[in-house]
Structure formats: C-alpha cells, structure tokens
Amino acid sequence: MRHYRSLACVVLGLVALWGHGVATQSFPQTQAPSQPQATFRTTTSLVEVDVVIHDKKGDFVGGLTAADLQLFEDGKAQKIEQFYMVSHERGGQLIPVTGDRDVAPEDRARRIFVVMFDEGHLAHDSLMRSKAGVATFIKENIGPGDFGGIFLNGKMHNGRLTTSPAELLAGVSNVTVGFENRQSILSTFREFPRIPSEIDAMRISEGSIEVARRLGAAVCQEDPQSCALNGGLNQVENLIQQKSRLYVRQARILTYTTLQNLRYVVSRLSRIPGRKTLIFLSEGFFVEESRDDLLAVGADAARGGTTIYSIDGRGLIGAPSATSDALRTEAGRSTSFDSGEVAPFLLTSATGGLRIQNIDFIGRAFNIVVRDTSTYYVIGYRPDNAVMDGKFRKIEVKANVSGVNVRSRKGYAAVALPPMQAVREGWK
C-alpha cells in the first residue's frame, strides 16, 4: 500500500510551541494528487497506532502488510485504512517504507526526541549518571534531520526543539539536582523509628492507628534502647505518625510537580504531527493517590502520538554494583522502602514504550530506546465510534503470523487533536 506522511505536516510541526505567547501560523493543507491515491496525514478523526513487532530472538520483523495484522478498539475489529513501515538509518532521515516503490524525498519524516529530567525524583548520583547518558546519546545518535529538546526545571531549554547537538548539550549541562528529592525524604524511613514502606506511611497518614501501633511495637522490640531514649512506646508511635504525615505531604508535592510537567510536555507534543518520543528520566514517584491522573496523562500522550520511555537513573538495583547507594555501600540502590517503580511502568506501558532499569551506563539504555524507535509500523484507522467523547478507549493489535511479539499503545483518550501549529525556527 502506498501511504505516506505529508512533508508539510512534518516540517511545520518539528519546532513546536514551547512556552507562552508564541507566534503561530496556520497548518497548510496538502493538495490532492492528480491520480487517486490515499495520503497519510494526521487529522482529528484518524487515530495512529505505532506498532513494534519482534521475533523470539528480539529482532524486528519486517515485510509485513496490513493483512498480517488485526486492530481492535474496545474489543471491536476496526478497518485499517493506512499502513506503512518506518525505518531509520543512523545519520540519515526517517523514511517511510511500503515495499512497492522507492519513497520520494518529499515523503521523508524525522525523529523527535524530548528528554525530560524529573529532578525531584532523581538523587544526585542518579542525576549525574543520567546527564552523562544523555550527553552520550546526543553525540552518538542525533543525526541530520533529528529534532530534540531538553526539559529541565519545569521548562524546555531555550523554549524550543532544535536540530543542534551543541544546543542540546548546553541544555544538559544546565540540569541541576533538586533541592529536595524523593531519596532524601525516603531516607528518614531508615532512621529510628523505622517505617518499612511508603504504603505503611500512607495508611498511617490516613488515620490507621493500628498500623502505627504495630510498627511501634515492632521497632521497640527490635531496639528497646532507642525506644526508651525516645520516650517509650507511646511516644514512638507518635513519632511514626508524625514522620508518616510529613513524608506523604512532601511526596504529594513532588508528585504534583512531576504530573504537571508531564501534562505540559504531552500537551505541547500533541500539536506536532507524527511520532514523538518522550524519554522520562526518573527513579519513580509516589503514585498511590494519583493513578487515575497518571493513566490520563498516558492516554493523552497516546492520542497525540507520543511514546514515553522511562529510564531509571539508579543503575543496578539491589545487586552488587559500582554505583553504590548512599546509605547501602555494599549494593546498588535499594527500593525496599518505596513503590515508585509502579508509576513509570504505568506511564510507559500505556503509550507502547518501555521502562528501562538495572543498567549502570545510561547511554546503553538510550541505545535501547533508539533501536526501539528507529523501525516500526504505523497503522491508521477511523474508529467506528467517531464521537470524541473524552473517554478512554482500549486498543489491541494482533498479528496473524505466529512466533512474534506485538507491542503497541494500550489505548487513547478520545479527544480531538489540537490544530497543528508551529513556531518560526528562529523563535526563542
């Protein structure tokens, strides 16, 4: 099938709309070809689904056609109207490949990478490791035609996307560790009176006296001397309640900031046509009260064509590592006190991305992202339910061939896409 993206849509969307009061221009319409031929373009009625298909060895499976796949929305089969494969060679441009003829230069697309530093959820060593990995990624993988952006301290560096590796590297150098971060507030859990997990802290902050009593009895039995020095069992229970409430209050603030930043980036990227890759650098965050908000962010990202990949800056976790925990020198970073890994997993799986962890050299983690985003299929369909009612709709893609693993976004928010807009390339 000969279905391609329009160059006009791609070029105008690539340097897109960061900040307020931007100069915008209307998104031009491409003229219909002289002979009947479907042209792949992003519209409010067309839903795009990026699909990665690997064999049992983990290698990408090429040469498939639309007939080899089935697509379901909320369990109902949908008609695939557009289908093509995209393959990118390092140092070149992203070229849609259909297999029936060579693709003309005007049909080429580009890769878009936004790296987001979640400073409030990166300890100092994690942030330094992440910065080094991002710098390596920029130097080795940002080629001609690729656009990138560095999101730090709640804003996009220079307020724009850029093709300049030097500008991207300058953004990375400006990233600094947060004044207060997740590991620093979790560190109090290791001090007397010890709290086993943030789940316990959450239950105590919600008024569970039973949990506070159980923990107080346990720590006083384990360390009677510290228990006596802190005023006895009743006072220890009070300390556990105070510590729990303080942690939950601080964690809520950090999580709120992260969610706001994610919403902002996802919203801006939704205005750019085509596939976008958001690389979220974070150790994870407190999500017990914000699961619905997090899933909503993932659904909006999926609708806007943004795939989210999360990279854990902690390196090897819970195993001997050159990257030591500040409080556990014998091993990699501990996760025994928190459940923050759930949040990045929910975010990435919703958009068809990956949660990458247990890698000390973050540059290698970026190589996994680049490989995963360099060759994939694109499916376009118009849902039978054409009403954009804002509800979440489940997507499932199945292959009619055996022995393959299919990965795609799990669904999307049924909302109309915003108008495709762009800033002038020189705007800052």
C-alpha positions as CSV (number, residue, x, y, z in Angstrom):
1,M,0.0,0.0,0.0
2,R,1.3,3.4,-0.9
3,H,0.5,5.6,2.0
4,Y,2.9,8.3,3.2
5,R,3.0,11.3,5.5
6,S,2.9,14.8,4.1
7,L,6.2,16.7,4.4
8,A,4.4,19.9,5.0
9,C,2.8,18.4,8.2
10,V,6.1,17.1,9.4
11,V,8.4,20.1,8.8
12,L,6.0,22.7,10.2
13,G,5.4,20.6,13.4
14,L,9.0,19.9,14.3
15,V,10.0,23.1,16.1
16,A,6.9,23.4,18.2
17,L,5.2,25.6,20.6
18,W,7.1,25.7,23.9
19,G,6.2,28.5,26.3
20,H,3.6,31.2,26.2
21,G,2.7,33.9,23.7
22,V,4.2,32.0,20.7
23,A,3.9,33.2,17.2
24,T,1.9,30.7,15.3
25,Q,0.8,30.1,11.7
26,S,-1.9,28.1,10.2
27,F,-1.2,24.5,9.2
28,P,-1.4,24.3,5.4
29,Q,-3.4,21.7,3.6
30,T,-1.7,19.5,1.0
31,Q,-3.3,19.3,-2.4
32,A,-4.7,16.0,-3.6
33,P,-2.5,14.1,-6.1
34,S,-3.5,14.1,-9.7
35,Q,-4.3,10.4,-9.6
36,P,-6.4,8.7,-6.8
37,Q,-4.0,7.8,-4.0
38,A,-4.5,7.9,-0.3
39,T,-2.1,10.2,1.6
40,F,-1.4,9.6,5.2
41,R,-2.0,12.7,7.2
42,T,-2.8,13.4,10.8
43,T,-6.4,14.5,11.4
44,T,-8.8,14.7,14.3
45,S,-10.7,11.7,13.0
46,L,-7.7,9.5,12.2
47,V,-6.1,7.5,15.0
48,E,-2.5,6.5,14.6
49,V,-1.0,3.5,16.3
50,D,2.7,2.7,16.2
51,V,3.4,-1.0,16.4
52,V,6.7,-2.7,17.1
53,I,6.9,-6.4,16.2
54,H,9.8,-8.6,17.2
55,D,10.5,-12.3,16.7
56,K,11.5,-14.7,19.5
57,K,15.2,-13.5,19.2
58,G,14.1,-9.9,19.8
59,D,14.8,-8.9,16.1
60,F,12.3,-6.6,14.3
61,V,10.0,-8.5,11.9
62,G,9.9,-6.6,8.6
63,G,7.9,-7.3,5.4
64,L,4.5,-7.4,6.9
65,T,1.4,-6.0,5.3
66,A,-1.9,-4.7,6.7
67,A,-3.4,-8.1,6.1
68,D,-1.0,-9.6,8.6
69,L,-2.4,-7.5,11.5
70,Q,-5.8,-7.1,13.2
71,L,-6.7,-4.0,15.2
72,F,-9.4,-3.8,17.8
73,E,-10.9,-0.8,19.7
74,D,-12.8,-1.7,22.8
75,G,-12.9,-5.3,21.6
76,K,-14.4,-4.4,18.2
77,A,-12.4,-5.0,14.9
78,Q,-11.5,-1.8,13.1
79,K,-10.7,-1.3,9.4
80,I,-7.1,-0.4,8.8
81,E,-7.1,2.5,6.3
82,Q,-3.4,3.4,6.4
83,F,-0.4,1.2,6.9
84,Y,3.4,1.5,6.4
85,M,6.7,0.7,7.9
86,V,9.2,3.3,9.0
87,S,12.9,2.5,9.0
88,H,15.7,4.9,10.1
89,E,19.4,4.6,9.3
90,R,21.7,6.3,11.7
91,G,22.8,9.7,10.4
92,G,20.0,9.8,7.9
93,Q,16.4,10.7,7.8
94,L,13.4,8.7,8.8
95,I,12.0,7.2,5.7
96,P,8.5,5.6,5.3
97,V,8.9,2.2,3.5
98,T,6.0,0.5,1.9
99,G,7.8,-2.1,-0.2
100,D,6.1,-1.2,-3.5
101,R,8.3,1.6,-4.7
102,D,11.1,4.0,-3.5
103,V,9.9,6.8,-1.3
104,A,10.4,10.3,-2.8
105,P,12.5,12.8,-0.7
106,E,9.4,14.9,0.0
107,D,7.8,12.0,1.8
108,R,10.5,11.7,4.4
109,A,9.8,12.3,8.1
110,R,12.1,13.0,11.1
111,R,12.6,11.6,14.6
112,I,11.7,13.8,17.5
113,F,13.2,13.2,21.0
114,V,12.4,15.1,24.1
115,V,14.4,14.3,27.2
116,M,12.7,15.1,30.5
117,F,14.7,15.3,33.7
118,D,12.5,14.6,36.7
119,E,14.7,16.4,39.1
120,G,12.5,15.9,42.2
121,H,12.8,12.1,41.7
122,L,16.5,11.9,40.9
123,A,19.1,11.7,43.6
124,H,22.4,13.4,43.0
125,D,24.2,10.3,41.8
126,S,21.3,9.3,39.6
127,L,21.1,12.7,38.0
128,M,24.8,12.8,37.3
129,R,24.6,9.4,35.7
130,S,21.6,10.4,33.7
131,K,23.3,13.6,32.4
132,A,26.3,11.6,31.2
133,G,24.0,9.1,29.4
134,V,22.0,11.9,27.7
135,A,25.2,13.6,26.5
136,T,26.4,10.3,25.0
137,F,23.0,9.8,23.4
138,I,23.2,13.3,21.8
139,K,26.7,12.8,20.5
140,E,26.1,9.4,19.1
141,N,22.5,9.3,17.9
142,I,21.3,12.8,17.0
143,G,21.8,12.9,13.2
144,P,20.8,15.2,10.3
145,G,17.0,15.7,10.4
146,D,16.6,14.7,14.0
147,F,15.0,17.2,16.4
148,G,15.4,17.2,20.1
149,G,14.6,19.1,23.3
150,I,15.8,19.1,26.9
151,F,13.1,19.7,29.5
152,L,14.6,20.8,32.8
153,N,13.4,22.8,35.9
154,G,9.9,22.9,34.6
155,K,10.6,24.3,31.1
156,M,12.1,23.5,27.7
157,H,15.7,24.6,27.3
158,N,15.6,27.7,25.1
159,G,11.9,27.3,24.7
160,R,12.1,25.1,21.6
161,L,13.1,22.0,19.8
162,T,16.3,22.1,17.9
163,T,18.5,20.2,15.4
164,S,21.7,21.5,17.1
165,P,23.5,18.9,19.2
166,A,25.5,21.8,20.8
167,E,22.3,23.4,21.9
168,L,21.0,20.1,23.3
169,L,24.3,19.5,25.2
170,A,24.1,23.0,26.6
171,G,20.7,22.1,28.0
172,V,22.0,19.0,29.6
173,S,24.8,21.0,31.3
174,N,22.2,23.3,32.9
175,V,20.4,20.4,34.7
176,T,20.9,20.6,38.5
177,V,19.8,18.3,41.3
178,G,16.6,19.2,43.1
179,F,16.8,20.9,46.5
180,E,14.6,18.2,47.8
181,N,14.2,14.8,46.1
182,R,12.5,11.5,46.7
183,Q,15.5,9.7,48.1
184,S,16.2,12.4,50.6
185,I,12.7,12.3,52.1
186,L,12.7,8.5,52.0
187,S,16.0,8.3,53.9
188,T,14.1,9.2,57.1
189,F,12.4,5.8,56.8
190,R,15.7,4.1,57.6
191,E,16.1,6.1,60.8
192,F,14.6,5.1,64.2
193,P,11.7,4.6,64.4
194,R,11.9,2.7,61.1
195,I,9.0,2.6,58.7
196,P,9.0,-0.4,56.3
197,S,7.4,1.2,53.3
198,E,5.6,4.2,51.9
199,I,2.4,2.2,51.8
200,D,2.5,2.0,55.6
201,A,3.2,5.7,55.8
202,M,0.2,6.4,53.5
203,R,-2.1,4.2,55.7
204,I,-0.9,5.9,58.8
205,S,-1.4,9.4,57.4
206,E,-5.0,8.4,56.5
207,G,-5.6,7.6,60.2
208,S,-4.7,4.0,60.7
209,I,-3.8,3.8,64.3
210,E,-3.5,0.0,64.1
211,V,-0.5,0.3,61.6
212,A,1.2,2.9,63.8
213,R,0.8,0.6,66.9
214,R,2.1,-2.4,65.0
215,L,5.1,-0.6,63.8
216,G,5.8,1.0,67.1
217,A,5.7,-2.4,68.9
218,A,8.0,-3.9,66.3
219,V,10.7,-1.2,66.4
220,C,10.6,-1.1,70.3
221,Q,11.0,-4.9,70.4
222,E,13.9,-4.7,67.9
223,D,15.7,-1.8,69.5
224,P,14.5,-1.3,73.1
225,Q,17.3,1.1,74.0
226,S,16.3,3.6,71.2
227,C,12.7,3.1,72.2
228,A,13.5,4.1,75.8
229,L,15.6,7.1,74.7
230,N,12.7,8.4,72.6
231,G,10.2,8.3,75.4
232,G,8.8,4.8,75.3
233,L,6.2,3.0,73.1
234,N,3.5,5.7,73.1
235,Q,6.0,8.4,72.1
236,V,7.5,6.2,69.4
237,E,4.0,5.7,67.9
238,N,3.5,9.5,67.9
239,L,6.9,9.9,66.1
240,I,5.9,7.3,63.5
241,Q,2.6,9.1,62.8
242,Q,4.4,12.5,62.5
243,K,7.1,11.0,60.2
244,S,4.4,9.4,58.0
245,R,2.4,12.5,57.6
246,L,5.4,14.6,56.8
247,Y,6.6,12.1,54.1
248,V,3.2,11.9,52.4
249,R,2.9,15.7,52.4
250,Q,6.3,16.1,50.8
251,A,5.8,13.2,48.4
252,R,2.5,14.7,47.2
253,I,4.2,18.0,46.3
254,L,6.9,16.2,44.3
255,T,4.4,14.0,42.5
256,Y,2.1,17.0,41.7
257,T,5.1,18.8,40.1
258,T,6.0,15.8,38.1
259,L,2.5,15.2,36.8
260,Q,2.1,18.9,35.9
261,N,5.4,18.8,33.9
262,L,4.3,15.6,32.1
263,R,0.9,17.1,31.2
264,Y,2.6,20.2,29.8
265,V,5.1,18.3,27.7
266,V,2.5,15.8,26.4
267,S,0.1,18.7,25.5
268,R,2.8,20.6,23.6
269,L,3.9,17.5,21.7
270,S,0.3,16.6,20.7
271,R,0.4,19.7,18.4
272,I,3.2,18.2,16.3
273,P,2.2,15.7,13.7
274,G,3.7,12.2,13.6
275,R,5.5,10.1,16.2
276,K,7.2,11.8,19.1
277,T,9.5,10.1,21.7
278,L,9.5,11.4,25.3
279,I,12.3,10.0,27.4
280,F,11.5,10.4,31.1
281,L,14.5,10.2,33.4
282,S,13.2,9.3,36.9
283,E,13.7,6.9,39.8
284,G,9.9,6.7,40.1
285,F,7.5,8.6,42.3
286,F,4.7,8.2,44.8
287,V,1.6,7.4,42.9
288,E,-0.9,5.8,45.3
289,E,-3.2,8.8,45.2
290,S,-2.6,9.7,41.5
291,R,-3.1,6.6,39.5
292,D,-6.0,8.0,37.6
293,D,-4.1,11.2,36.8
294,L,-1.1,9.2,35.6
295,L,-3.3,7.0,33.4
296,A,-4.9,10.1,31.9
297,V,-1.5,11.5,31.0
298,G,-0.6,8.2,29.3
299,A,-4.0,8.2,27.4
300,D,-3.5,11.8,26.2
301,A,0.1,11.0,25.1
302,A,-1.2,8.0,23.1
303,R,-3.8,10.1,21.4
304,G,-1.2,12.7,20.5
305,G,1.2,10.2,19.0
306,T,3.8,10.4,21.8
307,T,5.5,7.3,23.0
308,I,7.0,7.5,26.5
309,Y,10.2,5.6,27.6
310,S,11.3,5.8,31.2
311,I,14.9,5.3,32.2
312,D,15.8,4.6,35.9
313,G,18.9,6.6,36.8
314,R,19.7,4.4,39.8
315,G,21.8,1.9,37.8
316,L,21.8,-1.7,39.1
317,I,19.2,-2.1,41.9
318,G,19.6,-4.4,44.8
319,A,22.7,-6.1,43.5
320,P,26.5,-5.5,43.7
321,S,27.3,-2.5,41.6
322,A,29.9,0.1,41.1
323,T,27.0,2.5,41.7
324,S,26.5,2.5,45.4
325,D,23.6,3.5,47.4
326,A,24.3,6.5,49.7
327,L,23.1,4.5,52.6
328,R,24.0,1.0,51.5
329,T,27.5,0.9,50.3
330,E,27.5,-2.9,49.7
331,A,24.9,-2.9,47.0
332,G,23.1,-0.9,44.3
333,R,20.3,1.5,45.2
334,S,17.7,0.0,47.5
335,T,14.0,0.0,46.7
336,S,12.8,-1.6,49.9
337,F,11.1,1.5,51.2
338,D,9.2,2.7,48.2
339,S,6.9,1.6,45.4
340,G,7.8,4.3,43.0
341,E,8.6,1.9,40.1
342,V,4.9,1.4,39.5
343,A,4.4,4.9,38.2
344,P,6.9,4.8,35.3
345,F,5.6,1.4,34.3
346,L,2.0,2.6,34.1
347,L,3.1,5.6,32.1
348,T,5.2,3.8,29.5
349,S,3.0,0.7,29.0
350,A,0.0,3.0,28.3
351,T,1.9,4.5,25.3
352,G,3.6,1.4,24.0
353,G,7.0,2.4,25.4
354,L,9.4,0.7,27.7
355,R,10.6,1.0,31.3
356,I,14.3,0.5,31.3
357,Q,16.2,-0.2,34.5
358,N,19.1,-2.1,36.1
359,I,21.6,-0.5,33.7
360,D,24.6,1.4,35.2
361,F,25.6,3.0,31.9
362,I,22.6,5.1,30.9
363,G,24.0,5.6,27.4
364,R,23.2,1.9,26.8
365,A,19.7,2.5,28.0
366,F,19.3,5.2,25.4
367,N,20.6,2.8,22.7
368,I,17.7,0.6,23.5
369,V,15.3,3.5,23.1
370,V,16.9,4.5,19.8
371,R,16.7,0.9,18.5
372,D,13.1,0.6,19.5
373,T,12.1,3.9,17.8
374,S,14.0,3.5,14.6
375,T,11.9,0.8,13.0
376,Y,8.2,0.3,13.4
377,Y,4.9,0.1,11.7
378,V,2.3,2.8,11.6
379,I,-1.4,1.9,11.5
380,G,-4.1,4.5,10.8
381,Y,-7.8,3.9,11.3
382,R,-11.0,5.9,11.8
383,P,-12.9,4.5,14.8
384,D,-16.4,3.1,14.2
385,N,-17.3,5.2,17.2
386,A,-16.5,8.6,15.7
387,V,-17.7,10.7,18.7
388,M,-14.8,12.2,20.5
389,D,-16.3,11.9,24.0
390,G,-13.2,12.2,26.0
391,K,-13.4,8.6,27.3
392,F,-10.6,6.1,27.3
393,R,-10.7,3.5,24.5
394,K,-8.8,0.3,24.6
395,I,-6.6,-0.7,21.7
396,E,-5.3,-4.1,20.9
397,V,-3.2,-5.1,17.9
398,K,-2.8,-8.8,17.0
399,A,-0.7,-10.5,14.4
400,N,-1.9,-13.2,12.0
401,V,1.5,-14.7,11.9
402,S,2.9,-16.9,14.7
403,G,6.0,-16.6,16.7
404,V,6.1,-12.8,17.1
405,N,5.6,-10.4,19.9
406,V,3.5,-7.3,19.2
407,R,3.8,-4.1,21.3
408,S,1.7,-1.0,20.8
409,R,-0.1,1.5,22.9
410,K,-2.9,0.1,25.1
411,G,-5.4,2.8,24.3
412,Y,-6.0,6.5,24.0
413,A,-8.2,9.3,25.2
414,A,-11.0,10.0,22.6
415,V,-10.4,13.7,22.3
416,A,-10.0,15.9,19.2
417,L,-6.4,16.8,18.4
418,P,-5.5,20.4,18.7
419,P,-4.7,22.3,15.5
420,M,-1.2,21.5,14.1
421,Q,0.8,24.7,14.8
422,A,4.5,25.7,14.7
423,V,6.8,28.5,15.7
424,R,9.3,30.1,13.4
425,E,12.6,28.3,13.6
426,G,14.3,31.3,15.0
427,W,11.8,31.9,17.8
428,K,13.0,31.5,21.4
